[in-house]
Amino acid sequence: MKKISSNIFIITLIFGTLITISSNSWLGAWMGLEINLLSFIPLMNDNKKNLLTSESSLKYFLTQAFASSILLFAIIMMMLIYNNNFLLINNYNEILILSTLLLKSGAAPFHFWFPEVMEGLTWINGLILMTWQKIAPLMLISYNFIYNFFMISIIMSMLIGSLGGLNQTSIRKLMAFSSINHLGWMLLAMMNNEMLWMTYFLTYSLLSISIILMFNNFKLFYFNQIFNISLMNPIIKLLIFLNLLSLGGLPPFLGFLPKWLVIQNLTNMGQFFMLFISVCLTLITLFFYLRLSYSIFMLNYQKNSWLLKNNYNNKMSSINMMFNFISISGLILIFMIYMIM
């Protein structure tokens, strides 16, 4: 019965996002966002014995309900503005709408809720929050473009996403700050090319699925648990951190492909200042991924032979292996695309 209800909520979640994307009015888009919100809350609160899960679902509900109320107010104001042709007020109204959408997506400077909510979720719910829940707000953001406001949000997202992950001991918070940094890259791609940000989002989703399925399989939540990875199969241990480096955008993995496309687009547009800022800040995110890899591969641990068979399930599903292959085979894909171009 619980599985059936979860499937219903997932279908409603997808349905709400599709309503928002396909809507031709702001009121219909707001309704789709509300359907999406009300279907995700029961999925978040599936484990009632965990107080962190209940706290995260409450924080998410309050933040999203606050953003939805402001968005509805802005939509009503927009209707009044268009009827009375108050074009000066309309500029402030667009900033208000864009702010609420950035709050829903978790972009800086409206990111305060995102790491805290991620901390109390399971890996699967966190994956939904990092990927699917961003589709509808990002699609609405692409309709409402304000250059100066975009620039502020892009720089702050990259800065906070980079610096925020440096002092983290929780892998879920680390992935949350990484998501904020990637969101800055998506907004930067959106500012220049609509198809570019969709390509970036699709690639980021594939990489996130690959790494989070492995975290979920081995029940890894904190850095101190990573020391026990030495009890795993070394090949699986290698796959985990190759995926992390791919998510950080290190060539020649697949994660470098969308960043390469954005860098090429910025070069063609002559936006060298944004190119310099984005590359420098992304190197900081790559640093704490390398720090994780260093702690595993470069340090020695004592291995007890009687613990090797009982601590972890060293098998991975075929779906997980497929995502790992896609993530790590970035060099081949980039070379093929380059030859086609």
N, C-alpha and C positions, 0 to 999 in steps of 0.2 A: 504493500500500500504506500509506503514511504517512497519507494522508487517510482511509482506511478505519479505521485504528486510532484516529485522532483522533475520528471519529464514534462509535466504540464507547465511548470514554472519556466523551464528552459524554452519551451515552445513559445510561451507568452513573452519571454525576454527577447527572442529573435523577432517575434511579431511586432513588438514595440519599436525596435530599432528600424525595421523595414517601414513602419508607418512614418517615422521621422524622416527617413531618407526620401521616401516617395511623396511626401506631402508638398503641396503647392501653396501653403499658407503657414504663417508663423503659429497660428493657433493649433493647426493640425500637428505641426512639429512638436509643440509643447505637450500635446496629448500623448504622442508617441513616447516622449521622454518620461512622462509620468507612468505609462504602462510598463516601460522598461525598468523604472525604479521600483515599482511595487512588486514586480516579479523577481527582482534580484535580492530583495531583503530576505524572503524566506530561504533562498538558497544560501545566503551568508550565515543564517542562524540555524543551520542544520544540526550543529552540535550544542545542545542547550546546557550541557554540563561544563562547558568551557566558558569561563567568565570573559576572557579576552574576545571570544567570538561575539558574545552579546554586546560587549562594549563597542566593538568595531562596527557591528550592524547599526547600533544606535547613532554612532558618530556619522556613519555614511548617510543614514536617513535624515538626520538633522541638517547636514551640509547640503545634501541634494534638495531637500524640501525648501531650504532657504534660497538656494539658487533658482529653483522653479518658481517660487513666489515672486522674486525680483524679475525673472524673465516674463512672467504673466503680466506684471505691472508695466514692464517696458513695451510689451505687445499692445496693451490697451492704450498706453501713451502714444504709440506709433499710429494707431488708428485715429486718435484724436488729432494728432499732428498732421496727418495726411488730409484729414477733412478740413482743417483750418489753414493748411499751407504754412506752418511755422517752421521754415527750413532751418533756422538757427538752432532751435531746440532739437531738431532731428539729429544733428551731429552728436550731441550729448546722449541721445537715446541709443544711437548705434554703439557708442562706447559702453553703455550700460548692458546692452544685449551681449556684446562681445565679452564683457567681464564675467557675466553669468555662465557663458559657454566655456570660457577658460577655467572657471571654478569647477564646473561639472567634469571637465576632462582632467583636472589635476595639474594644470600648467602653472608655473610661477608667474606672478607672486601670489597666486591663489592655491598653492600646493599644500598648505599646512595640514590638511586632513589626510592626504594620501598615504604618507609613510605609516601614520598611526593606524589607519584602517587596514593596511596590508599586514601589519604585525599580528593582528588577531585572526587572520583568515587562514584557511587551508590552502595548499598550493594550487588546487584546481580552481577554487574561487578567486584566488589571487591572479591566476592566469586570465580568468574572465574579466576581472577588473582592469588588468593591464592591457588587454587587447580589445575584446568585443565592446566593452562599455565606452571605449573612446571613439567608436565609429560614428555614432550619431552626433555628438558634440563637434567633432572635427569636420564633419560634413556641413554642419550649420555654420561653423566658423569660416569655411571657405566661401560661403555666400556673403559674408559681412566683413569686408576687408578695410582696415584702417592702418596705413603704413607705419606711422610713428608708434602707435600702440602695439603693433605687431613686433616692432624692433625691440621695445622694452621687454615684452614677454619672452621673446626668443633669447635675448642675452641673459635675462634672469633665470630662465629655465635651464640653460646650459651651465650657468655659474652655480646655481643651487644644486642641480643634479650632479655636478662634478665634486664640489666641496662637501656636500652633505654625506656622501658615501665614504669619506676618508676615515671617519671615527666610528664606524658602525661595527658592531659585533653580531648583529642579526642579519642573516642572509636575505630575509624577506624585506627588511628595510633597505638593504643594499640594492635589491632588484627594484624597489620603489623609486629610489633616487636615480637609478639607471634609466628607468622609464621616463622620469621627468626630463632627463638629459636628451633622450631620444625624441621626446615630444617637442623639445626645442628645435631639433633637426627637422621634424615633420612640418612645423610651422614655417621654418626657413624654406623648405621645399615648396610649401603651399604658396608662399609669397611670390615665387617665380614661375611655377608650373603646377597645374592641378594634377596631372597624371604622375608627376614625380613624387608627390607626397603619398599617393596611393601605393606606388611601388615600394616606397620606404616602409609604409605601414604593413604591407603584406610580408615583406622580408623580415621586419622586426617581429611580426606575429609568429612566423615560422621558427625563428631563432628562440623566441620565448617559449614556445611549445616544446621544443627540443630540450632545452635546459631544465625547464620546470618539471617535465615528466620524469627526468632523472632525479631531481631533488625529491620529488614525491615518492619515487620508487624506493629510495634509500633513506627517506625520512630525515633529511638534512634541513635544519632550521637555524643553527648558530655555528659560529666559527669553531668553537671548541669541539663540535662533533666532526669537523673535517679531519681532525687528527686521527680519528678511527677509520678514515677512508683507507688507511694503509692495510686494513684487513680485507679490502675488496680485491677483486680481480684487477691487476694493474692496467689492463686494456680499458676497462670501464672507467677507472680513475682518470686515465688519459683522455677518454672521450668527454668526460665532464668538463675538464678545463680547456680543452680545445673548443668546446661550445661556448665557454665563458669568454675566451679570447675572440671568438667570432662575433659574439654579442657586443664586445667592446669595439669592434671595427678594425681589428688587426688584419692587414693583408697577409696571406692571400685567401683568407676565409670569405664565406658568403656575406658576412656582416660588413665587409668593406665595400661591397658593390653599391648599395644605396648611397653611402657617403661619397663614394667616387663620383656618382652621377650628380649629386648635389654640388660637390666641389667643381666639377666641370661646368655646371650651369652657372655657378657664381662667377667663375672665371670668364665665361662668355659675356655675362652681364656687367663685368667690370666692378663687382662689389668685393674688392680685395680686403677691405676692413673687416667685413663680416666673415670672410673666408679665414682670415688670420685668427679672429676671436674664437670661431667655432672649432677650428682644428686644435688650437692650444688648450681649450677647455675639455675637449674630448680626450686629449692625451692624459688628463687627470683621471678620467673614468677608467682608462686602460691601465693606469697605475694600480688601482685597487683590485682589478682583476688579476694582474700580474702578481700582486702581493699574495692572493689566494693560491695561485699556481706555485709560487716560490715556497710557500709553507708546506706544500705537499711533496713536491719533487726534489727539493734541495735539502730537506732535513731528514734525519734518520730516526726511525721509531722501532721500538721493540715489538716483535710479532710473536704472539703466543699461539702455538700450533693448535691447541684445543679450542681456540675461539674462531678459527677460520671458517668453520662450517655453519655456525649458528647465528652470527651477527647480522648478516645481510643476505638478501636474495640477489645472487650475482647474475641472474638472468634478466634479460630485457625483452620486451615485446617487439614484434616485427614493426609495429608503428613507430615505436621509439627508435629503433635502428634506422628506419627510413628517414626520420627527421634528422638524425645524427649524420647520415650520409649527405643529405641536402645541405646541412650547415657547414660541414667540413669540406665539401667539394666546391668551394667558392672559386678556387683558382681555375678549374676547368670551365665553369660557367662564365667567368669573366673573360677568359680567353676566347670562348666561342662567340660571345656577344661582340667582342672587339673585332673578330674576324668578319662577322656579319656586317658591322658598321663600316 
